[in-house]
């Protein structure tokens, strides 16, 4: 764990959904913290409530019990202190890359010159400085996800939330963007809460991994990732015996935690 003040605190979250006249308790008493500048991944099988946690942290969904605190302030709804990167980029098709990145800045009332300058900086950061005037249909899925990341960073959030942002991409593009995300995190030092089903991705990107048990969702164990930063290629890390041992440990925890559990909403 990074030796820094706590930036995000999830405390005692519980959430129940009504589905087909049945009540499914998706989360019960879930608690964990994320330090300033730390990269933490939530991992567990489908049904453990990972996306539900992210939606509550973002303020898009209310909890039945518990609270989320960012910089000492209790979350009561969406806010500029949290930026969300979705599974799909969800770009506005009639806007160029630059204008998509500027969207949140418009809502903040920044001038056109300020918006343009900030968007340009972020496009450079995500490696798309030469594509500012391209429309989404002119860009690949990986490029669109970079634009989505730049858009989330534009509002300078205290916490960056990422909901399986690379899951829809091919394996090669995914590994390229994972490495790019490591670079961007190193440059921005943003506090990141990342949801993934991919063990290798979680261990490659994270400082800590929060393993969730299912039915109901709760913290099973928190694992420190011991690999120093900056990290090299994922293929190199996979070749280390320490990586394989840690991966096996996390996989066994997920399997033992969820053996025989019923699937519920994620």
N, C-alpha and C positions, 0 to 999 in steps of 0.2 A: 504494500500500500504506500502511496505517496505521502510523505511527511508534509502535509499542508492542511489548512483549515477546511472543514467540511463545507462544500458548496451546495450540495443537494442532500436532503434527508427525506426518506420515505419511511413513515412511521405507522405501523399497525393497520395497514390497508386491508379492508375487507370489501368484497363486492359479490353480490348475488344477482344473477339474471333469471328472468322467467322465460322458459322456453317450452312450448307445447304443454302448457299448464303445469309444468314442473319447475321447481326452483333448483338452479345449479349454482352452488357457491364456488365462484371461480377463484377468489382470493380470500384468505383468512389470516389476519394478523401478520401481514408481510412487512418486514422492516429491513432496511439497509441504508448505507450512506455512500456518498461519492465525494472524494476530496477535490479541492480546486486543482484543475489541470489534469485530473485523473481520467483514464479511459477504462470504463467498466462495461462488461458485456453481461446481459441476461441470457441464460441458455437453459434449455429443457425441452422435453418433447411437446408436440402440439397438445394444447389443452392445459398447460401449466399457467397460463395467464400473462405471458410476456407482453403481448401487444396491449392487453388491458392495462397493465401497469403503465406502459408508455402513454396511453391515451389519458390516464388519470394524471400523470405528471404534466402532460401538456395542457391539461385543463379542459379537454374535450369531453371528458366523462367524469361524473361525480362518483366518489366512493361512498359506500354505506357507513364505513367507519374508518378512522385513521386520518392522516393528513400528509401533505407533501409540503416541504419547506425549501425555498430557494433563497440563499443569502439572508436567512432569518425571517423571510416573509412567507406566510402561509398562502399556498396557491388556491385561488377561488375560481379561476377560469383561465382562458388563454391569455398570454402576455408576452411582451417583447423580451422578457428575460429568458425565454425558451424558444429555440428554433427547431423545427421538425423536418427531417428528410424522410420521405415516404419510400415504400417499396417501388412505386412507379414515380417517375419524375414529375408527372402532372403539370407540365409546363403549359402556359397559355399559347396556343398555336398561332395566334395572330400577332404575337410579340416576338421580336428578335431576342437573341440570347441576352444582350445588354438590357433590353427592356424587361425581360423576365426577372433578371437579378434586381432591377430597380423597383420592382413592384412594392416590396415592403417599405422601401425608402419613400415612395410616394405617399403611403399611408401615414408616415411620420412627418410629412410636410416639408421634406428637404427640397431645396431648389433644384432645377434641372441640372445645373453645373455640378452641384454637390453629388447628385444621384449618379451622373455620368462618370465622375471621377472615382467614386467608390465602386461602382460596378466594374469599371476598367481594372482597378486594383485586384478585385476578386476573380475576375476572369483570368488575369495573369496568374493568380495564385493557384487556380485549378487547371492551368495549362491550356486555356482556351482564349488567350488574348487575341489571336488572329481570327476568331469566329464570332466576334461581337455582333456583327450584322447578319448572321445566319439565323434562319427560322428553325424551329424544332424539327420539322420534316426533312430538313437538310442535314441533320446530325444523327449519328448513331445512338443506340441506347446508352452506351457508356458515356458519350459526350453529354447527352441529356441529363444523366445522373450527376455529372459534374456541375452542370448549370443549376440543378436542384440544390446541390451542396452550397454553391456560391450564393444562391438566393437565401438559404437559411442563415448563412454567415453574415449576410449584408446588414441585418438588424443588430449585429454584434451581441448575440444572446449570451447570457451567463452560462447556460447549459445547452449543449447541442444534443438533440434526441434523434436517433437513427433507427428506423424500423426496417430491418433486412433490406438495406438499400441496394445490395448487389445480387439479390436472389434471382432476379429475372434475367441476368446476364450470362453469357457463355463463360466457360471456365477460364479461358485466357484473359478475357476482358475483366473478369472478376478479380483475378490475381493482380492485374495491372492497377486497378482502382484501389485494391487493398493497400498496395505499396504507396500509391499516391495519398491515400488517407493518412498513412503513417507520417508522410512528409508534411502534409497540411497540419496535422495535429502537433507535430514538432515545431512548426513555425508559429501557429496561433496559440498553442497551449490551452485550447478550449477544454472545458470539462465535458466529457462525452458519456452518454448512456446509450448503449448499442444493443439492439435485439438481433439475435441470429439463431439459426438451427445448426450452423456449421461449426463443429468443434475446432477444426484447424483455423478458421477465420477468427474465432473468439480468442484462441491462444496466441495467434500471431499479432493481433491488434491491441490486446488488452493489458492493463496493469493488474486487474483482478477480474475474476469470473464469478458471477453469482449464479449458482445452480438452483433452479426452482423445482420443487416437487409439485405434482399435480393432484387435483381432486381432493381438497382445494389447493390452489397455488400458495406456496409458502417457501421460504428460504430453507433449502436443505443444507447447503454448505457454501462458504465463500473461499475461493482458491486464489492465492497469490500466484501471479505469473512471474517466474524468476529471471526471465531473459532480459538482458540489458538493452537499453535503447542507445543509439539508433539500431534498428534491426535490419538484417539483410533481406535476401529473397526468402519467400516462404518455402521454396523447395530446399534451400539450405537448412532452414530451421527444422523442417520435417526430418532431415537426415540425422539430427542429433538424438542420441539415446535418451537424453533428459526430456526432449519434446515428446517422444513416443511414450515414455513412462507417464508423463503428466497427462497426455491425451487418454491413455488407458485408464488412469485414475478417474478422470472426469467422466468418461464413458461408463465406467462401472457404477459410479454414483448415480448417473441418470437412469441406467437400467434398473438398479436395485431400488431406487426411489419410486419408479413408476410401474414396476412389475404388477400386472393385474389391475391397474387403475382403469377407470372408465374415461372415455374422451369427453371433454366439455369444451365450451367455447374458449378460444384463445384470445 
